[in-house]
Amino acid sequence: SVDDADKLKAKLAMLGLEANVQTAAIPDKGVWYRVRLGPYKNAEELSRARAFLKQNGVESTPMRAQ
């Protein structure tokens, strides 16, 4: 939900990370709200960010920038 996305964005802000919420219309699933970080310059930077998120109880899924 949009409320869950906003709560996650606020949690990330408390960790010092700037995030954006994007709305995505998924066929047969409705509207989803994605909380996105990045872009990252390289795979190492992405790995560090994912490790930091995991340490703080946040699951992440890498996506290529569009």
C-alpha positions in Angstrom: 0.0 0.0 0.0 1.0 3.6 -0.3 1.1 3.9 3.5 3.6 0.9 3.7 5.8 2.5 1.0 5.8 5.8 2.9 6.7 4.1 6.1 9.6 2.3 4.5 10.8 5.5 2.9 10.7 7.1 6.3 12.7 4.2 7.9 15.3 4.5 5.1 15.5 8.3 5.8 16.2 7.6 9.4 19.1 5.3 8.3 20.4 8.2 6.2 19.2 7.0 2.8 17.3 9.0 0.2 14.5 6.9 -1.4 11.8 7.5 -3.9 8.3 5.9 -4.1 7.2 4.8 -7.6 3.8 3.7 -8.6 3.6 0.7 -10.9 0.5 -0.7 -12.5 0.9 -4.5 -12.6 -1.4 -6.4 -14.9 -3.8 -8.7 -12.9 -2.3 -7.4 -9.6 -3.3 -3.8 -9.5 -1.2 -0.9 -8.4 2.0 -1.5 -6.5 4.3 1.0 -4.8 8.0 0.5 -5.1 10.5 2.1 -2.8 13.7 2.7 -4.8 17.2 3.7 -4.0 20.1 4.4 -6.3 21.3 4.5 -9.0 24.6 3.0 -8.0 27.8 3.5 -9.9 29.0 -0.2 -9.9 28.3 -3.6 -8.5 30.4 -3.1 -5.4 28.5 0.0 -4.4 25.2 -2.0 -4.9 26.5 -4.8 -2.8 27.4 -2.5 0.0 24.0 -0.9 -0.1 22.2 -4.3 0.0 24.4 -5.5 2.9 23.5 -2.3 4.8 19.8 -2.8 4.2 20.0 -6.4 5.2 21.8 -5.5 8.5 18.9 -3.1 9.2 16.1 -5.6 8.4 15.2 -4.3 5.0 14.8 -6.8 2.1 15.9 -5.6 -1.3 15.7 -6.7 -4.9 18.2 -5.2 -7.4 16.7 -3.8 -10.6 18.3 -2.3 -13.7 17.7 1.4 -14.2 15.3 2.1 -17.0 
